[in-house]
């Protein structure tokens, strides 16, 4: 029996196992689900053992756990690959917007519906199944394999840096592949060559010791809400250029080859606006919309809080005003340097009569960019070409996966995103789903990847 035959024969069981996995509400952001995240870790460790992996362990961190396992019998002359994924999921609220309950997964229309189906439980199960198929049908693999699955990606992997540093020898590999990733479309493969970094911060402006009557004190003391609006307006020009001194200092400029690669990917701006419901595309001048989305840094206000928020009017002059801000960063920007630049800008442009506190939030990520000619990326691209029958697009993405830079820092290896989700599958939203044909195709792709890596070794 070939490993492809094994995959075909066992597919109903694999789908049942995915449904079982999704039923565990492993929401890492909610303290009440901490035991569920641990239960998901136990499930993953048991599934790795059942597949034939060895040394499967649930390992503690300062927060949610990590699962590691390996199979190292291909020989010292064969490469060792590390496969990464995550078993935690986003919160499912609002529950009333789901067609069926998020943790009662259903199969409809060739899709599995449920929280985590696409991000990343379906994705991280794929390489385990391909590994099992080759091991069961052939008795061995052509490469040495290590598995590294975490339970805190959806909250920014805050405890992964010290864990990876301490476990660097256990995780050491020649190549790294992330099962958390996307393809462009069901019939179009994609090689992701870069991810944006992330810095999150909060600005708090304070004025009087408590809310004051706006009729009695308006015009006599500063209004923190208005002061905050003035500060925020000074962060960006109307055309989208960030005005913070030093914000662009470490940005690597786009080369003509970079811009040409982005331009080769079909783009319909009218369709993009229809998808988002926005009346127009705006942003940093001199760049296309796709270049701004994928390869230029951003600064966005994510939330504002001040004064009376209820129905009707309450004539107060608020005591304080808060803004939540995130910046998506590109190579070679530093989250800490960008935070410091914004903090210094706020303090330098503070209106009179208020004080300011600028704090950096947990959950930071360095930008990630693959070097030209990266060997593992070339191999992955060849596999995708075989599986899809067409050349993969090559581009970057505006999202962040913090562990990719953590692995690069401590293991010295650039990871390759080799996942099979699609960005229309309601990731992080109600009615998340995963295409079953992508689930099956991903298993074939990982089987071919194992074979290609064995030949390359």
Secondary structure by P-SEA (a helix, b strand, c coil): ccaaaaaaaaaaaaaaaaaaaaccccccccccaaaaaaaaaaaaaaaaaaaccccccccccccbbbbbbbbccccccbbbbbbbbbccccccccccccccccccccccccccccccccccccccaaaaaaaaaaaaacccccbbbbbbbbccccccccaaaaaaaaacccccccbbbbcccccccccbbbbbcbbbbbccbbbbbbcccccccccccccccccaaaaaaaaaaacccccccccccccccccccccaaaaaaaaaccccaaaaaaaacccccccccccccccccccccccccccccccccccccccccccbbbbbbbbbbcccccaaaaaaaaaaaaaaaccccbbbbbbbbcbbbcbbbbccccaaaaaaaaaaaaaacbbbbbbccccccaaaaaaaacccbbbbbcccccccccccccbbbbbaaaaaaaaaaaaaaaaaaaaac
